[in-house]
């Protein structure tokens, strides 16, 4: 007598007196009786969807009615989806990650293959080219309590960069250094002790010191640093190994003639001094310069501004918009409109005026009032007596204006 195997407790098996054939049958019900045909000589298997069937042989059947053990597949969970292992497909996926500081480090922590892809210098170049505009990580400002020039991060975790990560290491004495400009990932600082300007790269920690030209060794001046890479497809923000230029300008001279001078890292020399075509009379040079196209603009706290064309190496004083006295000596900043036009933004208390400069085909420039914004209606701030709002900075790459409320108590 043979026994059928079952994954559950054994069923009852009975053999007939005259074994001649075997009929195996599986019942679709629980505890059903299975009988062999009277003249069964072959095997007729039948699968059951239930457990514990009873198997019996009829009186005339000589075969054994048994239950074949069911080969049930385990109810294991579905196999975990495997990660894509094609480098080309992964490359395209990673290019579309958001350009935040935490995106690529998180991807590189998954496995060695992902780390190899996101660590490829070619991938870094394509990643920058794909997103075009890098995110604004923070601003450099004068710290409190003699901290010197410090980095002020503006992103939230996990994208927030610690301030110490971008330390310039220039000391804490404010009389020794003057923060001139930040652009394209570079910081320009004047060393008042040595008579030099320092071009700092906070990402790599590298610095280059450049001696001031004779015309700028004394007196007050403004400075600008900018990337000079001219190759097609270059994305500013990844300019760590690219050539750069430094532009110095001054309007505080005895003859009131504006003066500019350009340094090139490719030649390692200052160019010839460039004089403006007409004199200007200002008391304060205003905020930092803005680069629109390939032209630098410095707004004055009057109805004039300074324009320097980098291509033509031409310095000129141009007329500003006809603002009222309430906006004449207010904070002002040149910004770039979406169509590339020059816009003068003026902030007086909580009112924000924007004037657009239009140039005709004949080269005649005119100003038109673009919009006036009541800042307290947008920000929900109500300035009290002795309080005012002023500029914190302007991000040219992302076209973002940073404002900060300064509280000046009259007591």
C-alpha positions as CSV (number, residue, x, y, z in Angstrom):
1,X,0.0,0.0,0.0
2,X,1.3,3.4,-1.1
3,X,0.7,6.6,0.8
4,X,-0.1,9.9,-0.7
5,X,1.7,12.9,1.0
6,X,-0.1,16.0,2.0
7,X,1.2,19.4,3.3
8,X,-1.5,19.2,5.9
9,X,-2.5,16.4,8.5
10,X,-2.8,13.0,6.7
11,X,-6.0,12.1,5.0
12,X,-7.6,8.7,5.6
13,X,-6.6,6.2,3.0
14,X,-8.3,2.8,2.4
15,X,-7.4,0.2,-0.1
16,X,-9.8,-2.1,-1.9
17,X,-9.6,-5.9,-1.6
18,X,-8.8,-6.4,-5.3
19,X,-6.1,-4.0,-6.2
20,X,-6.0,-3.7,-10.0
21,X,-5.5,0.0,-10.7
22,X,-5.0,3.2,-9.0
23,X,-7.3,6.2,-9.2
24,X,-6.1,9.4,-7.7
25,X,-8.5,12.2,-7.2
26,X,-8.4,15.6,-5.5
27,X,-11.6,17.0,-4.2
28,X,-12.4,20.7,-4.5
29,X,-14.1,20.5,-1.1
30,X,-13.0,19.8,2.4
31,X,-13.2,16.2,3.8
32,X,-14.8,14.7,0.7
33,X,-14.7,11.1,-0.2
34,X,-13.0,10.0,-3.3
35,X,-13.8,6.7,-4.9
36,X,-12.1,4.7,-7.6
37,X,-14.0,3.6,-10.6
38,X,-14.9,-0.1,-10.7
39,X,-12.8,-0.8,-13.7
40,X,-10.1,1.8,-13.1
41,X,-6.8,0.7,-14.5
42,X,-5.2,4.1,-15.1
43,X,-4.6,7.1,-13.0
44,X,-6.9,10.1,-13.1
45,X,-5.4,12.9,-11.1
46,X,-7.6,15.8,-10.0
47,X,-6.4,18.8,-8.0
48,X,-8.1,20.1,-5.0
49,X,-8.3,23.7,-3.9
50,X,-9.1,22.6,-0.3
51,X,-7.4,20.9,2.5
52,X,-7.9,17.5,4.3
53,X,-9.6,15.4,1.7
54,X,-10.6,11.8,2.6
55,X,-9.5,9.3,0.1
56,X,-11.2,5.9,-0.2
57,X,-11.1,2.9,-2.5
58,X,-14.2,1.2,-3.6
59,X,-14.9,-2.4,-3.0
60,X,-14.1,-3.6,-6.5
61,X,-11.3,-1.3,-7.1
62,X,-7.8,-2.7,-6.5
63,X,-6.1,0.6,-6.8
64,X,-5.0,2.9,-4.2
65,X,-6.8,6.2,-3.9
66,X,-4.3,8.6,-2.6
67,X,-3.9,12.3,-2.5
68,X,-1.0,13.6,-4.3
69,X,0.9,16.0,-2.2
70,X,0.2,19.5,-3.5
71,X,3.2,21.5,-4.4
72,X,2.0,24.8,-3.1
73,X,4.1,27.8,-3.7
74,X,4.9,29.8,-0.6
75,X,3.0,33.0,-0.1
76,X,6.2,35.0,0.0
77,X,6.0,38.8,-0.8
78,X,6.6,40.0,-4.3
79,X,10.3,40.3,-5.2
80,X,11.7,43.7,-4.4
81,X,12.1,45.8,-7.5
82,X,15.7,46.0,-8.4
83,X,17.4,49.3,-8.9
84,X,18.2,50.3,-12.5
85,X,21.7,49.4,-13.3
86,X,22.1,51.0,-16.7
87,X,24.6,53.8,-16.4
88,X,23.0,55.8,-19.2
89,X,19.5,55.7,-17.7
90,X,20.8,56.5,-14.3
91,X,22.8,59.4,-15.7
92,X,19.7,61.0,-17.2
93,X,17.7,60.4,-14.0
94,X,20.3,62.1,-11.9
95,X,20.5,65.1,-14.3
96,X,16.9,65.9,-13.4
97,X,17.4,65.9,-9.6
98,X,16.7,69.4,-8.1
99,X,19.9,71.5,-7.9
100,X,19.9,71.7,-4.2
101,X,23.1,71.0,-2.1
102,X,21.7,67.8,-0.7
103,X,20.5,66.1,-3.9
104,X,23.7,64.6,-5.2
105,X,25.3,63.7,-1.8
106,X,22.1,61.7,-1.0
107,X,22.2,59.9,-4.3
108,X,25.9,59.0,-3.9
109,X,25.2,57.4,-0.6
110,X,23.0,54.7,-2.1
111,X,25.7,52.5,-3.7
112,X,29.1,52.6,-5.3
113,X,27.7,52.7,-8.8
114,X,25.6,55.8,-8.1
115,X,28.5,57.4,-6.3
116,X,30.7,56.8,-9.4
117,X,28.2,58.5,-11.7
118,X,27.5,61.6,-9.6
119,X,31.2,62.0,-8.9
120,X,32.1,62.2,-12.5
121,X,33.4,65.7,-13.5
122,X,31.6,65.4,-16.8
123,X,28.4,64.7,-15.0
124,X,28.9,67.8,-12.9
125,X,29.3,70.0,-16.0
126,X,26.2,68.6,-17.6
127,X,24.3,68.9,-14.3
128,X,25.1,72.6,-14.1
129,X,24.3,73.1,-17.8
130,X,21.0,71.3,-17.4
131,X,19.8,73.5,-14.5
132,X,21.5,76.7,-15.8
133,X,21.0,78.8,-12.7
134,X,22.5,77.5,-9.4
135,X,20.6,78.1,-6.2
136,X,21.4,81.0,-3.9
137,X,23.1,79.5,-0.8
138,X,23.5,82.7,1.2
139,X,25.2,86.0,1.4
140,X,28.4,87.4,2.8
141,X,28.0,90.2,5.4
142,X,29.8,91.8,8.2
143,X,29.3,89.7,11.3
144,X,28.5,91.0,14.8
145,X,31.0,91.5,17.6
146,X,34.1,91.8,15.5
147,X,33.4,88.5,13.6
148,X,34.7,90.0,10.3
149,X,33.2,88.9,7.0
150,X,31.0,85.9,7.5
151,X,28.7,83.8,5.4
152,X,25.0,84.0,6.2
153,X,23.2,80.8,4.9
154,X,19.6,81.3,3.8
155,X,18.4,77.7,3.0
156,X,16.7,75.3,5.3
157,X,18.0,71.9,6.3
158,X,19.1,69.6,4.8
159,X,20.3,72.1,2.2
160,X,21.6,74.7,4.7
161,X,25.4,75.2,4.4
162,X,27.1,75.9,7.8
163,X,28.6,79.3,8.0
164,X,32.0,77.9,8.9
165,X,32.1,76.0,5.6
166,X,32.6,79.2,3.6
167,X,34.9,81.0,6.0
168,X,37.2,83.4,4.2
169,X,39.8,83.3,7.0
170,X,40.6,87.0,6.8
171,X,40.5,88.0,10.4
172,X,37.9,89.9,12.4
173,X,39.2,93.5,12.4
174,X,36.8,95.6,10.3
175,X,39.5,98.2,9.8
176,X,41.6,95.7,7.9
177,X,39.2,94.6,5.2
178,X,36.4,96.0,3.1
179,X,33.8,93.7,1.4
180,X,33.5,95.0,-2.1
181,X,31.5,92.5,-4.2
182,X,30.2,88.9,-4.7
183,X,29.4,87.4,-8.1
184,X,29.6,84.1,-10.0
185,X,30.7,82.3,-6.8
186,X,33.6,84.7,-6.1
187,X,34.1,87.2,-3.3
188,X,36.1,90.5,-3.7
189,X,37.7,92.0,-0.6
190,X,39.9,95.0,-0.2
191,X,42.9,94.6,2.1
192,X,43.3,98.0,3.6
193,X,46.6,97.2,5.2
194,X,48.5,95.8,2.3
195,X,46.9,97.8,-0.5
196,X,45.6,94.8,-2.4
197,X,42.3,93.3,-3.5
198,X,41.7,89.6,-2.7
199,X,39.7,87.4,-5.0
200,X,38.3,84.5,-2.8
201,X,36.7,81.3,-3.9
202,X,34.7,80.1,-0.9
203,X,34.0,76.7,-2.5
204,X,37.6,75.7,-3.0
205,X,39.2,78.0,-0.3
206,X,41.6,79.5,-2.9
207,X,42.6,83.1,-2.8
208,X,44.4,85.4,-5.2
209,X,45.9,88.7,-4.1
210,X,46.3,91.5,-6.6
211,X,48.1,94.8,-5.9
212,X,46.0,97.9,-6.5
213,X,46.9,100.1,-9.5
214,X,48.5,103.4,-8.6
215,X,45.3,105.4,-9.3
216,X,43.4,103.5,-6.7
217,X,45.9,103.2,-3.9
218,X,44.3,106.2,-2.2
219,X,40.8,107.2,-1.8
220,X,37.4,105.5,-1.9
221,X,36.4,103.3,-4.8
222,X,34.0,100.5,-5.8
223,X,35.1,97.0,-7.0
224,X,33.5,94.3,-9.0
225,X,34.6,90.7,-9.7
226,X,33.1,88.6,-12.5
227,X,33.8,85.4,-14.4
228,X,35.5,86.0,-17.8
229,X,34.9,82.6,-19.3
230,X,33.8,83.1,-22.9
231,X,33.2,79.5,-24.0
232,X,29.8,78.6,-25.3
233,X,27.5,76.9,-22.8
234,X,29.4,78.1,-19.7
235,X,27.3,78.3,-16.6
236,X,28.2,80.8,-14.0
237,X,28.5,79.3,-10.5
238,X,30.9,76.6,-11.6
239,X,33.7,79.1,-12.3
240,X,36.3,77.7,-9.9
241,X,38.9,77.2,-12.6
242,X,37.7,79.9,-15.0
243,X,39.5,83.2,-15.7
244,X,38.1,86.3,-14.0
245,X,38.2,90.1,-14.2
246,X,38.2,92.7,-11.5
247,X,36.8,96.2,-12.3
248,X,37.5,99.2,-10.0
249,X,35.7,102.5,-10.4
250,X,35.9,105.8,-8.6
251,X,34.1,109.1,-8.9
252,X,35.6,110.8,-5.9
253,X,38.5,112.6,-7.7
254,X,39.6,116.2,-7.6
255,X,38.5,116.8,-11.2
256,X,35.3,114.8,-10.8
257,X,36.2,112.6,-13.7
258,X,35.0,109.0,-13.2
259,X,37.8,106.5,-13.5
260,X,37.8,102.8,-14.1
261,X,40.5,100.1,-14.4
262,X,40.2,96.4,-15.3
263,X,42.4,93.5,-14.2
264,X,42.5,90.2,-16.1
265,X,43.6,87.0,-14.5
266,X,44.6,85.6,-17.9
267,X,47.3,88.3,-18.4
268,X,47.9,88.9,-14.7
269,X,48.0,92.7,-15.3
270,X,45.8,95.8,-14.9
271,X,44.7,97.5,-18.1
272,X,45.2,101.2,-18.8
273,X,43.0,103.6,-16.8
274,X,39.7,104.5,-18.5
275,X,38.3,108.0,-17.9
276,X,34.7,109.0,-18.3
277,X,33.6,111.4,-21.0
278,X,31.9,113.9,-18.6
279,X,32.3,114.8,-15.0
280,X,29.9,113.7,-12.3
281,X,29.0,115.2,-9.0
282,X,27.8,112.8,-6.3
283,X,27.9,112.5,-2.6
284,X,27.5,108.7,-2.4
285,X,28.0,106.0,-4.9
286,X,25.0,104.0,-3.8
287,X,24.7,100.2,-3.8
288,X,26.9,97.6,-5.5
289,X,27.1,97.4,-9.3
290,X,24.8,95.2,-11.4
291,X,25.8,93.4,-14.5
292,X,23.2,93.5,-17.3
293,X,24.4,91.8,-20.4
294,X,28.1,92.8,-20.6
295,X,27.5,96.3,-19.0
296,X,28.1,97.3,-15.4
297,X,25.8,99.9,-13.8
298,X,26.4,101.8,-10.5
299,X,23.5,103.9,-9.3
300,X,24.2,107.2,-7.5
301,X,22.1,108.8,-4.8
302,X,21.1,111.4,-7.3
303,X,19.7,111.6,-10.8
304,X,22.8,110.1,-12.4
305,X,24.4,106.6,-12.6
306,X,27.7,105.2,-13.9
307,X,27.8,102.9,-16.9
308,X,30.8,100.8,-18.0
309,X,30.7,98.8,-21.2
310,X,33.1,95.8,-20.8
311,X,33.2,95.1,-24.5
312,X,33.9,98.6,-25.7
313,X,35.9,99.6,-22.6
314,X,33.8,102.8,-22.4
315,X,32.9,104.6,-19.2
316,X,30.0,107.1,-19.2
317,X,27.7,109.0,-16.8
318,X,24.0,108.6,-17.8
319,X,21.0,110.4,-16.6
320,X,18.6,108.6,-14.2
321,X,14.8,108.8,-14.1
322,X,12.9,111.9,-13.1
323,X,12.1,110.8,-9.6
324,X,10.5,113.0,-6.9
325,X,12.3,114.3,-3.9
326,X,10.9,111.5,-1.8
327,X,12.8,108.9,-3.9
328,X,15.9,111.1,-4.8
329,X,18.1,109.9,-1.9
330,X,16.4,106.6,-1.2
331,X,18.0,103.1,-1.5
332,X,18.4,102.1,-5.1
333,X,19.5,99.1,-7.1
334,X,19.8,98.4,-10.8
335,X,18.1,95.1,-11.7
336,X,17.5,93.3,-15.0
337,X,14.0,92.9,-16.5
338,X,12.9,89.6,-18.1
339,X,13.5,91.0,-21.6
340,X,17.0,92.2,-20.6
341,X,16.1,95.8,-20.1
342,X,17.7,97.9,-17.4
343,X,15.4,98.7,-14.4
344,X,16.2,101.1,-11.6
345,X,14.5,99.9,-8.4
346,X,14.1,102.6,-5.7
347,X,13.0,101.8,-2.1
348,X,11.8,104.7,0.0
349,X,10.5,103.6,3.4
350,X,7.8,101.1,2.4
351,X,7.3,102.2,-1.2
352,X,9.0,100.5,-4.0
353,X,9.3,102.2,-7.5
354,X,10.6,100.5,-10.6
355,X,11.7,102.6,-13.6
356,X,12.6,100.9,-16.9
357,X,15.2,102.3,-19.3
358,X,14.2,102.2,-23.0
359,X,16.7,102.9,-25.8
360,X,15.4,103.8,-29.3
361,X,16.8,102.8,-32.6
362,X,18.6,106.1,-32.7
363,X,20.3,105.4,-29.4
364,X,18.1,107.9,-27.4
365,X,17.4,106.6,-23.9
366,X,14.3,107.4,-21.9
367,X,12.9,106.3,-18.6
368,X,9.3,105.1,-17.9
369,X,7.7,104.4,-14.6
370,X,7.1,100.6,-14.7
371,X,5.3,100.0,-11.4
372,X,4.9,101.3,-7.8
373,X,4.5,98.7,-5.0
374,X,3.4,99.3,-1.5
375,X,5.7,96.9,0.4
376,X,3.6,96.8,3.6
377,X,0.6,95.4,1.6
378,X,2.8,92.5,0.3
379,X,4.9,91.7,3.4
380,X,2.3,92.6,6.0
381,X,4.7,95.0,7.7
382,X,3.6,98.2,9.2
383,X,6.7,100.4,9.8
384,X,6.5,102.6,12.9
385,X,8.2,105.9,13.6
386,X,12.0,105.4,13.6
387,X,11.9,102.3,11.4
388,X,12.8,101.9,7.8
389,X,13.3,99.1,5.2
390,X,16.5,98.8,3.2
391,X,18.3,96.6,0.7
392,X,20.1,93.4,1.8
393,X,21.2,92.4,-1.7
394,X,20.3,91.4,-5.2
395,X,20.9,88.0,-6.8
396,X,21.6,88.6,-10.5
397,X,21.6,85.0,-11.6
398,X,18.1,84.2,-10.1
399,X,16.8,87.8,-10.3
400,X,15.9,87.9,-6.6
401,X,15.9,91.1,-4.5
402,X,16.6,90.7,-0.8
403,X,15.1,93.2,1.5
404,X,15.5,93.5,5.3
405,X,13.7,95.6,7.8
406,X,16.1,97.8,9.8
407,X,14.7,99.1,13.1
408,X,16.2,102.5,13.9
409,X,14.9,103.6,17.2
410,X,14.6,107.3,17.8
411,X,15.3,106.9,21.5
